[in-house]
Amino acid sequence: MKKLFLLLAFLPYVASFSQTTEPNLKNLKQLTFGGDNAEAYFSFDGKFVSFQSNNAKWGLHCDQIFAMDLQKAAKDTTYRPPLVSTGKGRTTCSYYMPDGKHILFGSTHLAADTCPAVTYMPGKYLWNIYPEYDIFVSDLKGNITKQLTNSPGYDAEATISPKGDKIVFTSDRSGDLELWTMNIDGTNQKQITFGLGYDGGAFFSPDGKKLVFRASRPQTDSEIKEYKDFLKQHLVAPVNMEIYTCNVDGSDLKQITHLGKANWAPYFLPSGNKIIFSSNHQSEKGYDFQLFVINTDGTGITQITSESKFNAFPMFSPNGKRLIFSSNRNNGGTRDTNLFIADWVD
């Protein structure tokens, strides 16, 4: 769901290569080789990542969730991580539970075994906000052990606090796409944002006290009408988004970027006083998404990536030493996006 997949592809025999134009990324390695692979998020011990893929070579028709052993993936380009979702419906936004034995994700599988239809509209880039999405917990063998949401409408984009006590997610149950929190067991579900627009893709700060997320804020009458009309059709046009932060209870809401275009996929740096995110604000045509770092007060923006036309979904390992992200670099001309991991250099 968090995808702006404007993608290209892969060379299956290359897994590691040198980089000279991205000084913050050292020892860059390619981890997947085919399909759209995204939203790779570390386990609490940093040894695994959960991610979503639609790799047709794995018999997939739309996104499903996989659990990757990073040591195996770095050594073997033919490694196929185990499936941990049901293989039915469409899934999104997975995250390891604190115990390392279960994974959280959004899925439409209760509504239908098949992939829900994707909406296309000439001249518009749209995301489907499937009302069939709910949030589930699975064990590492793909057995659903718990359903955390069951309200009518969209419930997805869930991530977990480093403290292991809370989950933040996006829901439209109140009539708009807002951030909600709940306890790790699904209890005490509470809305924490209230501004008109799409609030989503939230992550906790390293100390678990704050959130960073992307948000659209339609302003003019025509923008508001378009947003509401699309929302009635379970759609959003994610082309104008900025990065925001707030406390876990929703207080102290601040807009961090004022860049225009699409600024999204934010994540706190290990220090907690900077944010890495994906943006096309420098692009003339809208297709060039690079990673940037900015201070939490909105100053000091620095470009991190420069290779390829799509780089997004950055996440730091728990020890802060590695960065994983999705990119269409090294793609050989197809439309695939793959996962890459690198040592982080300040």
N, C-alpha and C positions, 0 to 999 in steps of 0.2 A: 504494500500500500504506500509505503514511503518512497516509491520508486519514481524517478524521472528518467527511466531507462532509455536514453538516447545513445545507444550502445554500438560497439563494433566487435572485437573478438579475440582469438587466441592462436598461439602456436604450441601444439601439444607436447613438443619436446624441449621446451624452455621453461625452467622453473626458477632460475636465479640469474641475475644479471646486474651489472654495475650501473650506478646512477651518478651523473656528475652535475645535473642541473637542479637537483632537489636536495640541498645540503642537510636538511633535517631528517632525511630518510637514508638509513645505512643498511647494507645487507638485505636489500629488497628481494623478496621471494614470491613467486606466483604459486597459489595454493589450489586453484581450480582451473579446469580446462574445458569449458564449453557451457553453453546456456547462460542464463542471467543468474548470477550468484550475488547475494546482497545481504545486508543487515546481519553481518557476522559479529557476534557479541561474545566476549570471553566468559568462561566459567569463573567462579570465585577463586579457584586455584591457578588460573591462567594457563592451564594445560590443554583446554578444549575451547572450541567455539561452536555455538549453534548458529545456523544460517538457513536461508531459504534459497531454493534453486528450482528452475524449470528445465533443467538439462534434458533435452529430448533423448539423448543417448542412454539416460537412466529410465526411459519409459514414461517420462513426465509430460503432462499437458498443461499444467499450471503449477504455481509455486507450492512446494512441500518443504518440510523442515528436516534438517539433517544435523547430526552431531559429529563434528570433526576433531579427530586427534591430531593436534598440530605437529607433533613429532613425526607421525606417519605421513602426513600430507607434505611436509617439507622434504621428505626423502623419496617419495614415490609419486610420480605424476599420474599413475594409473589408479591410485587409491580412490575408492568410492566410500565415502562416509556412510554410516548406517542411517536409515530413515527412522525418524522418531515421531512423525505425525502419522495420521491414519492412511494417507495416500488417497483420501477422498476429499472432494471439494477443493477449495483454495485456502491456503494458509498465509500467515504473515507475522512478522515481528516476534521472533522467538527470543527467549532469555533463560539462561540457566538459573534454577532455583539454588538457594544457598547450600543445600545438601550435596550438590553435584550429581545427584542421581535422578533428577527430574528436570523437565524443561517446560517453560510456559510459552504459549503461542496463541494467536487468534486463528480461528478456523470456521469455515462455512459447512463443514461435513455433516452436521445434523440436518441441514436443509436438503442436501442432495449429494449424491456420490460424485456427480460430474462438476466440472469447473463452471462457475457462474460466468455469464456472458460479459464481455468487455464492451463498454460503450465508446463508439467513435463518433465524432462530430467534426465536419470539415472546418478547418480554421481554428479549432480549439484543442488545447491539450487538457485532458480530463483524467481525474482519478475516480474510480468507482468506490463509493462508500457503502459497501454491501451491508444491508441491514441484517443479513444472516450471520454475520460475524459474532462469535462469542469467544471468551477467553478460557482456555483449557490448560491443564497440566498433564503431561505424559511422562511415563518412565522412559528409560533409554532404549526400550524394546518396542516402543510405539503403542503402548497400552495407555489409554486415557485413565488417569487416576482421580481426576477431579475437574468439575466445571465451576469456574469462579464467577461467571456472569450469566444471567439468563433474562435480562431486561429486553423488551422489544427494541430493535434498532441496532446500530453499529456499536460494538465494543471491541476494541483492538488496540494495537500500538502500546502494549504493556511492557514496562521495564521495572527492574527491582532496585531498591536502595542498596548501596554497599553495606549498610548496617543489617540487611537481611530481614527487615521488619515490615516494609511497606512496598506497595506496587503503585505506579502511576500509569494511567491509561487514558485513551480518548474515547468519548461516548457522545452520541447525539440523543440520548434518552430524554434530555430536558428541552429538546427542540433546536439545539445548535451543537456544533462540534466543540466540546469543552474538555478540559482536563479534569480527571477524577482521580482520587486516591482510594486505596483500600488496604486493609491489613494483608499480610502474606497469605493468610488462609481464606481471603475473599470477603471477610466481614468488614463492617463499617465503611461502606462505599459512600464517598463524599465528593460533591462537586467543588472545585477550587478556583476555576476561572469562569468569567461571566461576560466577557466582551464579545460582541457580534463578530463572527469570523471563525476560521478554522484554527483551532489550537491542537497541536499534535506533535508526535515524535519527541516526547519529553524524556529527559534523563536526569538522574540525581547527581548532585555534587559529590565529591569524594567523601565529605563528612556527613552526607545524607540530609543536610539541612535546607538545601535549595534545589530548584529545578531549572533546567534550561530547555527551551522548546522553540518550535517554529510557529508563527501565527500570521494569518491574513487579517487585515482590518479594513474591510470595504468602507469608503468614506462618502463618496458621492451617491446621489439617489440612484443613478444607473448601476453603479457598482454594487450597492446594497440589493437592488432588485435582481441583478444577475446572480449574486451569491445565493439569495433565498430561493430563486427559481431553480438553480442547479441542485440545491440541497433537497428540495422537494422530490427531485428525481434521483436522489442518493448519489450526487456527483459533486465534485469540487474542481475548480480550475486553479491549480497550484502555481500560478505564474508570478504572483506578487506576495511574497512572504518575507518577514523579518524575524530576527532572533530576539527572544525575550527571556528574562529570568524572573523568578519569584521564589518566595519561601515555600516550603512544603505545604503550608496551609493556604497558599494563594496570596498572602500579603506581600507587600513590597514589590509589586509588579513593576518591571522596568523593561523598556525597549532598548536593546543593546546595539543593534545595527540600524542604520538609516540609509541603506545602499540602493534600494530599488531592486526590481526583478525578483528572482527566487533565491532566498537565503534559507538554508534548511540543513537537516541532519547535524545538529550541533551536539557537542560533547565537551564536558569540562576537561581541561588538562589536569594532570595529577596535583598541581599546586592549588587548584581550585580558584585561581584568580585570572585564568584565561580560558577561552573557549575556541575549539576548532570546529569548523563548519564548512559546508559546501555552498558555493555561490556562482552564479553566472553574471554578476553585476558588471563585469568587465567585458562581457561578450557582446558583439554587435548583432549577432543573429539569435542569441539565446541558447545555443547548443554547447557552449564551452563552460563546463562546470569544473572548477578547481577548488582545492582545499585552502582555507585561510585560517589564521589564528588572530584573535582579537582579545584585548583586555576586557574584563567584565564591566568596566566603566565606559566601554565603547571606543576607547582610544587604541592606537598602535596596531592597526591591522597589518598583517604580514602574509604574503602568499607562500604557501607550502609546496604545492604541486604545480607542475608545468607540462608534464607529459600527458598526451592524449586529450580528448575533449570531454571526458566524463570521469570525475573522481568524487566519491561521496561515501557516506556511512562510515566515518572514522570512529574508532573506539580504541582507547588505551587499555593495555593489559593492567591487571590489578596492581602490579609493582611499578607501573608507569614507564617501563623500559621499552615497550613495543607498541606499535600502532598497526591496526588492521583496517583495511578499507577496500572498497570496490572500485574498479577502474576498467576502462575499455582499452587500456594500453596493451601493447604486445599482442594485437588481435588479428592481424593478417587479413582484415577486410570483412569479417562477418559481423553479425550484430550482437555478439555475446559480450557479457561483462563478467569479470572474474575477481576473485579475492586475492589480495596481496598483503603481505606482512613485512614490516621493516623495523629495525632498531631505531628508536627515536633519539635524535641528537638536538639538544637545546641550542 
